[in-house]
């Protein structure tokens, strides 16, 4: 009962309609407003049960009505409304409202197929049609462009204007992935607008599945209009396969078989090349369908042989020339060799003593320059060991480095990297396949005193073909070379974008955040810079704030921006910040001279590449200037950390005079180390580290084995023994097995076949691991298709080399040691070149299932389909929270703050007179005397007030005012006196009761 009375106290005033009216009005306005907002689509409430809390509003009103706040009626009503508004705002927060926006703007994204099957002529016609339709669209509508082949790229995002000039995006044209193109185009459509996709293609897809994306597009309300591009080849010749013998011996003759396919009968010339040299030529006549031709082979000595068969036919008798080739390879096993790879710029004294020591240990050694390294892992099969001697990463291309890594991982080839000024981190191997294979990392995590570098890059690449595509690639290449602690920043010019002007794409940031920086680089679109001064000043400010020891700026431009002021260039010189300038596609000699002068004054380098393909190596070389601090030129004696066969018979070693800083990986075995410094005894740098990588072994020797850092080792009596034992520890060890692998391409599928030639037949569990040309990996179980034969198929992912490694378990006596065999095959051309006619049926299915249309190329008015307003919503939680936060102090102010409006009015009056202040003071004094006179009539027994002298006048010079005559008591004063008497009487009674 007490709780009920506490919750619902009795009212001290009578409940009248006037008292309830504010509550009723508020409830009607609040409820009606919410219903109206949702009915008109202004708001959407996600959680409507929250409105049940409106039931507490009558309780809030009752507490207000039953209480005695002492407020005037007007203020009491205002206080009630504020309190109810707070409750309403809280209810709205719980109801999760979302503001709804309607738009009848149509956003169209053109998805243009630029794959090779479209042809340049058809592609140009499609671009003209896009320009015609985009320029005649309604002004408020938006248009964008996505181009695609084997992958897809955004050429222009949807916008009201369509400033298209030429295709700058770079996509692979040897395939078609309609599904990826539709997904990217749909992702570019704004949610608040009605969206459509216009797909211009021949309908042939070689990868992915467009129909798998259709349901997703339909659920989002995105229609796909299609403009079919038709073609058909009546005459086509292609080579399907080149079959080579699987078991061969040196000095014997064999036959190769070429499988030729043709739509019509004809004739041509068949060629066979071995390792790039033609060894056979034959005039052949073929019929429609499959034709088989045999070609002679003669293997002279062990080694790797790559064969390519091609067919030449008369002009007009063939559609695609790209599919007139078939390739295959043979590996004739012989004595394993050692391949030493170096660079043309390296000193021969760095590796000649090593080669002599290897030959003295009866190893066959072959020396090649970096540009001669094969680009296929199978071409490295003749080598049991590969040694990299002071060759930088930019001396190789990406396929060469990947082939070396794959040769170790898939084929068991041994690999050693020797130290030097152009290896490990200083050589630019950070974040490369080589670093993945090595037992050390290029980032130095223990050397806290190692000075870091700071690199800023300014991109002005919009004025040459695919310039911005190159810009993104070279920026990522430069960052990849840097160490994790090094800082890097990127500046471009945003022309008319959200950040109009010069901006940091990202300010100086540790390069270790590479994965976070890559999306920012991919999103940038550098514009045409008006001047060099502003971006260089921005870069200078950022570099000066950095605490890096080495600071460098790279600028790539066509040279036409206005030059920086001499004062700014001098600031770079004073700050010891070098600037390297790269001129690409300059407009004149003056542009070149300006850039060259800037680089010379600041101590940087100037480049003028004719081919953009040279840009990545230039940026890698420039980024490597920050890595020089990793070279340690000091004399030390190696210490043994872990016993190894490499050190058999070796207890002590001569001193070395330098090494490269690295960090051993957790699973690596550090055999030799550099003695720790006295200042940092816990910092241990590896000198020799080894580990297993896939099927092969790799080693990192961070010093050299030549005449630079290892001078004292040249006369050491155990130098050759050390080299021999190191080579033996890392080299590939051949293991005999009874399996034979045959892997080849058949149409759009790859086939892996394994035969078991063991003496005793057994059922084996055979699993193949296939690595595609793009690094994708498939684990493929093989099923038994016959006696001792196992086979499986998998879909091809495009042209290139496919590495196959097979493991077979279950042979009696070898349960814990599964047999392994390795091989591979190459796909010379994409299935893109096996499409001889268009596929309009697929396009019709896409349009029908998404509610799209099949367009006529003669119709350029495609922006007037039946439109529906598109709704989009966003939460307004933040705005309601701010509103509620403002109501809290207002609620307190209404109830607790009393405003004197006469004083407030006085704030806005000008020219106050002195007598007003005197009059006010006199009135206060008169009121004081009247109160004192009232209190002097206190009833008997009440304490009399203490008499005080009269207050002195405000002005000392003013005469003392005369006492005013007593005024007759008014009704108000009488009421005041009676109230005072009653209060005093109650006080006396309470005191007596307490006594």
N, C-alpha and C positions, 0 to 999 in steps of 0.2 A: 504493500500500500504506500509506504514511504517512497519507494522507487517510482511508483506511478505518479505520486504528487510531485516528485522532483522532475519527472519528465514532462508532466502536464500540470504546472502550477495553476492555482485558481486565479481567475481574472479579477483585477481590481476595478475594471471598467466594464460597462455593459457592451456586449457584442452587438454592433449595429451593421447595417448594410454598408455604411460609409467606411467602417473599419475593415470590412472584408473586401471592399472594392479594389484596393491596390493589388491584393493577391489574385483576384479573379482576372483583372486586366493583364497582369504579368503572365499568368498561366495561358491565357488565350493567345497573347502575342508570342510567347515562347513556343508553344505547341503548334500554333498556326504557322509561325515562321519556319519551323523545321519541316512541317509537311509541305509548305509551299516551295521551299528550297529544293526538296527532293523531287517534288512533282514537276517543277520546271527544269529539273536537271542541273541545278546550280551546285548542289552538294550530293554526295553519296555517303551514307552512313554504313560502315562495315559491321558494327556491332549494335544493333537496335535494342537489344534487351537492356542496355544502359539507361534508356529513357525511363525505366521503371523506378529509378532513383528520384524521379520528380515527385514521388509520393511524400518525400520529406519536406517539400516546400510548405504545405499547410502547417506542419509542426514548427518550422522556422517562423511562420507568421504568428502562430499561437504564442510562442516564447516572446515574440516582440510585443504582442498585444497584452499578455499577462504581466509583463515586466513594467517597471517604472523607471524608464531611462532618464527621466528628467528633461527630455528634449521637447522643443516646441513641436507642434503638430506637423509643420512643413518638414523640419529636419528629421522627424521620426519616420515619415513616409519615404524620404530620400534614403535614410539608413536602411530601411526594409528593402527597397528596390535594389540597392547596392549588394545587400547580403543575398537576395534571391538571384541576382545576376552572377554572383560568384558560384552559387550552386549550379546554375545553368551552364556556366563555362566548364565546370568540373564534369558535368554529365556529358557535354559535348566532347570533351577530351576522351572520356571512356567509350563514347560511341564511335571513335575513330573516323571523323569526317574527312572526305577528300573533295577538293575543289574540282569541278568538272569543266572542261573546256571543249567547245565544239568548233570544228573546222571543216570547211568544204574545199580546202586546198588539195589539189591532186599532186602527189609526188611520184614521178616516173623515173625509174632507173633502167637505162638501156644496158643490156648484157650482150656484149659483142664478142663473138667467137673470132679470134685472130690466129687460130691454129693453122698449120700448114695445109690441112685439107680444104680450107676455105679458099686459098689462093689469094694473091695480092690484088688481082683485078676485082674479084668479088668483094674483098674487104674494103677497097676504096669506094665501091658503089654503096655498100652498107653504111659507111661513114657519111657519105653525101646525103643519104636518106635520113640519117639521124640528125644532121645539121638542118635539113629542111623542116623536119617535124618539130625540132626543138626551138627553132627561131619563130615559128608560127603559133606557139603555145600561148594560152592566156597569161597575162603578165603576172598574176598572183601564183600560178602553178610553178612547180619546181621540176628540174630535170638534172639527172646525174648519169655518169657513165662508168661501167665496170667492164674491163677487158679480161678475157680468159683464154687459156689453152689447157696445158696440163695443170696449171695453177691459175689463180685469179688475182687481180689487183684492182684497186680503186683508182680510176683516172680522174674523175671529178665527183665530189659528193653532191647530193641534191641541193640545188639553189635556184633562186629566181632567174638569175642570169646563167648563160651557158657559154663561158669563155673558152671554147675548145679551139686549139690550134693544131696540135699533133699528138699522137700517142707517145707518151714518155715512159709509161710503165713497162717493166721488163718481165715477161712471162715466158715460160717454156712452151714452144709451139709444136712440139713433137707429140702431143697428146691432147685429149679433150676430156675435161671433167665438168659436165653440166651441173652435177649436184653441188659442187663447191661454188660454181658461179652463181647459182640460185641462192645459196645460203648467204654469200657475201652481199649480193644485191639486196636481199631482204633485210640484212643487218643494217644497210645504209638508209633504209626508209624511215623517216621520222614517225614515231608512234602517234603523234597528234594529227597527222594528215592521212587521208586516204592514199594508199599506195598501190602501185602497179609496176610490174616488171615487163619490159619488152625484150624478148629473147631473140637474137638474130644469130642463127647457126644452121648447119646442115643436118643436125640431129644425130650425128655419129658420136658416141661417147666411148672412149677407150678405157676410162677409169671411173670409179665411183658409180653411183646410180642416181639419176635425176628423179625417178619415180619415188624413191625413198624419201625425198624432201617435199613431195607434193602435199602430203597430208598436213605437214607443219605449216606450209604456206597457206593452205586453205583455212586452217584453224585461226590464223592471224588475219584472215580476210584480205589476203594479197592475191590478186589475180595475175596470171602470167599470160600476156599476149605474145604470140609467136609470129615471126616472119621467116618462114622456111626458105632456105637457100638450096636450090636443087642443082645437082650435077650427076653425071654418070660417065664412066669410062667404058668404052666398048672394046678397047684394046689395052691389055695390061700384061706385063711379064714380071715375075718376081722369083727370086731364089728363096726357097723355103728352108733348106737345111744343108749343111756340109757335114757329112759323116766321115770320121777318121778312124783308123784302126786303133783298138784299145790296148793292144800289147804289141810292142815294136822292139827291134834290136838294131844296133848300129850296123851300117854296112849292108842292109838288106832293102829290097824294093817292096813297096806296098801300094795300095790303091785307095784313093779318096773318092767318095761318091757325092755328087751334087744333085739335089732334088730341085728341079725347076718346074714352076707352075705358070700357066698362061691361059688367058681367056680365048685366044685365037691361035691358029697355027702361024708359024713364022720361022725366022732364022736369025742367027746372031753369032757373036764371037765370045767364047768362054775363056776367061783368064784365071790363072791360079798363081797367087803370090805367096812366097815363104819369107816371113820376117821383112815384108815390104819389098822384096825383090821378085820379079816375075820369073817363074820357073816353067810355065806351061801355057800354051795358047792353042785354041782349037775352034774351027768353024763348026757350028752345030745347027741342026734343023729340028724344030720341036713342033709338037701338035698341041691342040687345045687340051687342057687338063694337066696331069702330072707327067713329068719326063725325068728320067734318071740318066746321068752321065758319069762315067768313071774317069779319073785323072791319076796319073802315076806319081808316086812319092819315092824319094830315096833319102834315107837318113844317114848321114856320114859320120856324125860323132854325137856324144851325149850333149844334152842341152835342152833349152826351151824353144819350141817352134810354133809360130803363129801363122796360120794360113787364112787367106782371104780369097774367095772365089767371086768373080764378078761377071756380068753378062752385058755386052754392048749390042744394041739392036738398032736398026735404021730409024731415022727421025720419023715421028708420026705413028710408030708402031707400039709406043709405050706411054703410059700416063705418068706414073711415078718413077723417077730414077733412084730415089732413096732406098727402094726395096730391091735393088738389083745387086745385092751383096749378101754373102753368107760367110761366116767366119768360124774358125775352130782352132784348137791348139793341141799340141802334143808335148809331153815332157819325157824325154829319154834320160833315165836316171844314169848318172855317172858319179865320179868322185866329187865330193862336195867342195865348193870353192868359197873363198872369202872375198867379199866385195867391199872395197874401201871407197867411200864417197867423200869428195872434197869440193872445193870451190876454186874457180880460176883466180880469185883474188888472194888465196891463201899462200903461205910460204911453204915450198916443198920440204923444207927442213922440219916442218911440224909433223910430217907423216912418213918420210922416207926411212928413218930408223925403225919405225914400227913395221913397215912392209918388209924390210930386210930381216927382221926378227921372225916374222911369220913364215917367210920363205925358208929360213934356216930350220924351222920346225917342220918342214916338208908339207906346207900348206900351199895350195894353188891360190894366188892372190891376183885380183883384177882391180885396177884403179880406174874410176870413172868420175867425171865432173858431175855437178849437181843436175845440170840440164839433161844429162844422159840417163838418169835414173828412170827405169820403166814406170809406167802409169798403171800397170796391172799387177796385182799381187802374184798371180800365177807366173808372170815373167821373172819373178824373183826366186822361183823354186830351185834353180841350179845352185843357189848360194845357201850354204849352211850358216853363214855368219855375215852380217852387214855392219860396217863400222863407219860412223859419221865423224870426220876429222875437220873441225873448224869450218864448217859450212853453215851459213846463216839460213834461217827459215825462208827469207824472201828470195833465196836462190832456187827454191822449189816452187811448184804450183800445188794447189790443194790435192789433185788426184795423186801426185807422187807421194806426198806425205801420207795420204790415206792408204795407198798401196803398201808402203813400208809397214805401217801399223797392222794392216790385214795379213801381211806375210808372216808377221810374228804371231799374231793371235790365232789365225786359222791354219797356218802351215807349219808352225813350230820353228821358224827361222830365228836364229839368235841375233841380238842387236846390242851394240855398244856405242854410246856417245862419249867422245873425248872432250875434255874441257878446252877452253880457249876464248879469245875475245869475241868470237862469232858463234858461240854455242850456248845452250841452256837459256837463261833469261836474257843476257845481252844479245843473244842471237835471234831473239824474237820467237821462241818456241812456246811461249806462254799460251795456254788454252788451245793447243794444237793436238792432233792425233799422236804426235811424238811424245808430248808430255804425258798423255794417257798411258803410253806404253812404258815409259821410264819409271824406275823405282824412286824417283825424286820429284819434288814439286819446284816450280820456278819461283814461287813466292817464298820470301825469306821471313819466317815467322819468329825466329829466335833473336835475330840481330835487331835489338831495339834502337841502337844508335845508327842504323843504316839510314842515310839521308833519303828522303822521298822526293819525288819529282811532281811537277804540276804541268799539265799540258792543256792548252786552250786551242780550239779549232774553230775557224770561221769559214762557213760554207757559202759560196756564191757560185752555184753550179747549174742555174736554171737555163743557161743560154747555149747548151750543146746537147746533142741527141742523148736522151735518157740520162741527162745530167743529174737529176735529183735521185734517180735510182743508184747511180754510181756514188753519189754523195753518202747515201745511207750505208752502202757497202764499205766504203773506205773508212768512214767514221768508226764502224764496228771493228774493222781490221786493226785500226790504230789502238782502240781501247783494249782489244784482246791481248795485245803485246805487253801492256803495262802490268805492273805488279799490283797486288790487292791494295797496298797502302798508297800507291801513287794516285794523284788527283787528276781528273779530266773534266773539262767543261766544253759545251758546244754552243755556238752563237750562229743565228741565221737572221734573215730579214723576212718578216711576215708582211706581205703586201696585201692590205685590205682585209686581213683576218681579224680574229678576236684580239690579238696582241699586235696591232698595227705598228710596225717599226722594228728596230733592232731589239732582240731579246735573247736571253739565255734559254736555249731549249732545255738545258739543265745546268745549273751553276757547277763550280768545281766540286766534284763528288769522288769519293774513293772508287777506283776502278774495280775493286772487289764486288761492287754492286752491279756488275755487268748485266745480270739478268733483268734488273730493274731499269737499266738505261736503254736496253735494246728496244722495248716498246716505244719509248719517247723518241728514239731516233727514227723508227719506222713511221711515226705519225707526223714527222716534220716535213714541210714542203718549202724549201728555201726560195725566196723571191729575188727580184733583181735589185741589188744594192746600189743606191745612188753614190755612196762615198765609202772610203776606207777609214776615215777619221773616227766616225762614231763607233763602229764595231771594235776597232782596235783600242779605242779609249775604254770601252766597256770591258774588253779582255784585260787591259792593263790594270784596271781597278781591281778586278777579281784576282789576278795573279799577284798583285802587291799585297793583298790581304792574306794570301796563303803563306804558311810557314815552311813550304817546300824549299829544299836546298837548290834544286835545279828547276828552272822555269823556261817554258818554251811555248811559242805560238806558231801554229800552222794556218796559212791562209791559202785557199784555193779559189781562183777567180779568173774571169776572162780579161781582167785588167782595166775595164772601162770605168769603174767608180773613180771619183775624184780622189787625188792622193791625200794622205794625212799631212798635217802641218809638220814642219821640221822640229818644232818644239816637242811634239808627241813622240816622234821617232827618237829624239834625244832622251826622252824619259825612259824608253825601252832600254837604251844603251846604259843610262845611269842605274837602272834597276837590274842590270845584267840579265835581261830577258831576251833571248834570241828569237828571231822571227824568220821562218822559212816560207817562201812564196812559191806557189805552184801555178803557173800560167797555163790555162787550158782553153783552147779556141780563142786566142786574143784577137782584137780587132785591128791592131796596128802596132808599129814599132814603138810608139810612145808608151803604149800600155805595158809592153814588156820592159822597157827601160825603167819605168817607175817601180815595178815590182822587184826588178833585179837590184835597184839601188837600195830599196828598203832592206832586203835580205843581206846585202853586203855591209850596210851600216850597222846592223844589229848583230852581226856574227852568225847569221843563219845561212841557209842554202837556197839556191834558186833552181827551179825545175821547169822545163818546157817540153812535156811529153806530147808526142804526136798522136799516140793511141791511148784512149782512156783505160785500156787494159793494163797499162803500166802504173796506174794510180795506186792500187793496193800495195804494191811493193814499195812505192815512194812513201806512203803513209807509215808502213811498217818500219822502214828505215828511219824516218823522223821520230817515231815513237821510241825507237830503241836508244835514242840519245839520252833518255832518262834512266837507262838501265846500266850505265857505265859504272855506277857505284858498286855493282855486284862483283866486280873484278877485284880480287885481293892479291896484290903484289907484295907478298911477304915470304920470308924463308922459314920453313918448318920441317920437322921430321915426322912422317906419318906414324900414327899409333894404331895398333891392332885392337879392334873392338870385338870381333866375332871370328872364331876359327873357320877356315874355308879351304877347300882343295886348291884355291888360287895361291895360297901361301905355303904350299907344301915345300919344305926345305928352306923356307925364308923366315928368318927371325927378326932381322933389322933391315932397314932400307935407307938409302941416301936421302938427303934433304931435297925438297922441292921448293921452287921459288914463286909459287903462285897457284891460285885455284879460283873457281867460280862459286859464289855462294848459292846453295840450294838447301832444301829441307827434305829429309828422308820421309817417305810415305810410311804410314803405320805398319803395313805388312812387309816392308822391305827389310832385308838383312844388311846392316852396315858392317862391312868387312874391315875397312880402314877409315879412320877419321882424322880430322885436323885437331892437334892439341888445343885445348881450350885456353883462352886468354886469362891472365891473372885477374883482370878487371871483371870478367864475366865467366866464372868457372862452369856455370851451368849451360852455356851455349856451346853445343857440339855440332860441328859442320861435317857432313859426310864427304869422304874422299873417294871411296869405292863402295857402292851399294848395288845389290843384285836382288832380283825377285822373278817369279814366274808370272807371265802375262799370257793368259790363254794357254796355248800349246807350246809357246816358246819361252825363252829366258832372255832377260835384258839386264844390262849393267850400265851404271853411270860412273865414269871416272872423271871427276871434276877438275883435275889438273890435265896437263897434256903428257904425251909420251914422245915428245920430240925435243928440239934444241932450244925451246924458249924457257919453259918452267922446269923441264926435266933435264937440264944440262948435265947435272951430276949423275944421272942415271945412264947416260950414254956409255960411260966406261965401267959401269957396274957389272960384275961378272955374272949376276943372276938376272940381268935385264931380259935376256931371251927366255929364260925359264919362266919368269913372271908373265911375259906376253903369251907364251905357249899355253900355260895353265889357265890364264884368263880366257883365252880363245876356246879352249877345250870345255871350260865350265859353262860357257854361254852358248856354244854352237849347238845346232840341231843334231839330235841323235836319231838315226834311222831305225825304225822298228818294223820287222817283217810281220806281215799279216796275210791272211788268206782271203781277203775281201777284194772285190773289183767294183769300182764305182763308175757309173755312166750317167751323166747329167746332160740334158739337152732341152731345147725349146721346141714345142709343138703347137703352132698357132699362138693363141693367147695364154697358153699354159706352159709351165715348166715340168719336166719329168725327171725324177730321181730314181735310178734303178741300181740295185746292189746284188751281186752274185757272190755266193760262198763257194770257194774252191778248197776248203779244208778236206783232209783225208777222211775224217769221220763226219758224217752228216749230223746236224743238230738244229733244233728249232731255236732261232735267235730273236731277241727283242731289238729291233733296229729302229733308231730314231735319227732323223736328219735335221740339221740346223742350217737353214738357208738365209744368207744375208744378201739383200738386194742392193742395187746400185745407189739407192738413197739412204742406206743404213738401216732399213727396216728388216726385222728378223722374224722368221717363221720357224717354229718347232713342228716338224712334220713326221708323225709316226708312219712307218712303212709297213704295209701288209704283205703277207706272202702270197704271191701270184702263181707260183709253181715250185718245183723242187729246187731248193737252194736259191730261189730268186725272190727278191722283195722290191716293191715299187710303190710310188705315191706321186700325186700331181699337186700342183699349187698354181694360183693365178700369178701371172707376171705383172710387175709394177713398172713396166717401161723398158727402154733399151739400156744397155750397160752390162756390167759384169756381175754375175751371181756366184757367190762363194758358197760351197756346200761342204759341210763336215758331217760325217756319219759315225755314230757310235753303236756298236753291236754287243749286247750282253747276253749271257746265258750259255756260253760254250763251256762244256765240262772242263774243270781244272783252271778256268780263268774267270770264275764268278766275280772276283773283286778287281779284275783288270779288263774292262771292256775294250774290244778292238776298235781302232779308229782308222778312218781313211778320209782323205780330203780331195777335193776337186772343184770343178766349177764349169761354167759355160758363159758365153757372151751372147747377148741379143743385139744384132747389128742395127736394127731399126725398130721403131715403135709400131704397134698395131695401127697407129694413125694412118700408115701408108698401106694398109691392107683394106681400106674402105674405098670401094670403087663406085659407090652411088650414095646419094643422100638418104636420110631416114625420116621422111615427113610423118610417118605413123607415130613415132615417139613424141614428136612435137604436138601432134593433135591430141594425144592422150594427156599431155601436160596441160594444154589449154583447157580441155574439157573438164578435167578434174579440179582445176582451180577457178573455173568460171571466167576464163580468159577468152580471147578471140584469135582467130587466124587472120592476120593482117594481109592486105594487098599492098605491094610496094608502090602502086600508083596512088594510094591514099596517104596523104601526109597530114590529115586532120585526125589525130589519134587521141586528142585530149578531151573529147566530149562524149564519153560513155555515161550511162546513167549513174549519177553520183549520189552518195549518201554521206551525210555529215559524219565525221569521225570524232568520236569522243575520246578524250584522254583525261586523266585525273592525276592529281598529286596531293599528298597529305598536307593538311593545314595545322598539324599538331603544334608546330613551333609558334605560329601566330596566336593560337588559343592560349598557349602557355605564357606568352608575353602579355596577352590581355589579362589573364588571371593574375599575373604578377603585378600588374598596374592596379587591379582592383583591391588588392590587399591593403596598401597604404591609404587608398581612398576610403575604404571601410573604416579604418581607424580614424582618419581625419574627420569624417562626417560625425562620428560619435564623440570624439574627444577634443576637437579644435573648435573654439568659439571665435567667430570673426566679429570684429567691431567695424561695422560698415561705415560709421561716421569717420573713423580713422582712415579707412581705405579711401573714402571719398576725398578726405583731406590730402592724400598723397597726390591726387591729380589736380589740386588747386594750386595756382601760382601766386606769388606775391603775398605771402602771409603777413599780416599786420601784427605788430607787437602787442596791441591792446587785446587781441584775441587770447593771447597767452595769459595776460593779467586777469581778464574776465574769467577764464577757466579756473585759475588759481583761487580767485575770490569765491567762486561758486563752490569749490571743494572745501574751503575753510568754513563757509556758511553751513554746508552740510555736516561738517564735523561738529560744529557747535550745537546743531539741532540734535544730533545723536547723543552728545554728552548731556544735554538737558533732559532728554528722554530717559537716559540711564540713571540720572540723579533722582528720579521718582521711584526708585526701586522699592518694593514692599519691605516691611519691617522684617529684620532678620537676614536680609540679603546683603552680601558684601557690596559696599559702595565703590564705585570706580575711583581710581587714584587720579587726583586733580593734577594737571600738567600746565605749565605756563603756556600762554598762547604762542603760536608759531610766529616767528619774526617775518616781516614782509620780505618778498623776494628781492626787492631793491633796498639796500641800506639807506639810500637817500629819500626814499618815499615816506611820507607821514603815516603815522600809525592810524589805521582805519578805525572809525568809531564802531562800537558794538551795535549790531543791528537790533532793531526792535523785535520783541518776540512776536512771532506770527501765530495767528489762531490755528489751532489743530484742525486739520482737514479730516475728512473721512478716511483717507489713505493712512494718515499718521495714526489715527485712532485704531485702525485695524492693525497697524504695525505694533502699537503699544500693547494692545490686548494679546497679541501673539507672543510678545516678549514675556509678558506676565505669566502666560500659561506655561511657557518653557521653563521659566525660573521656578514656578511652583512645582512642576514635575521634577525638577532637579532636587529641590529641597525634600520632597517626599521620598525620592530614591535614596538620598543620603540617610534619612531617618530609618528607612527600611534596612539599609545595610548595617546601621549601628545596632 
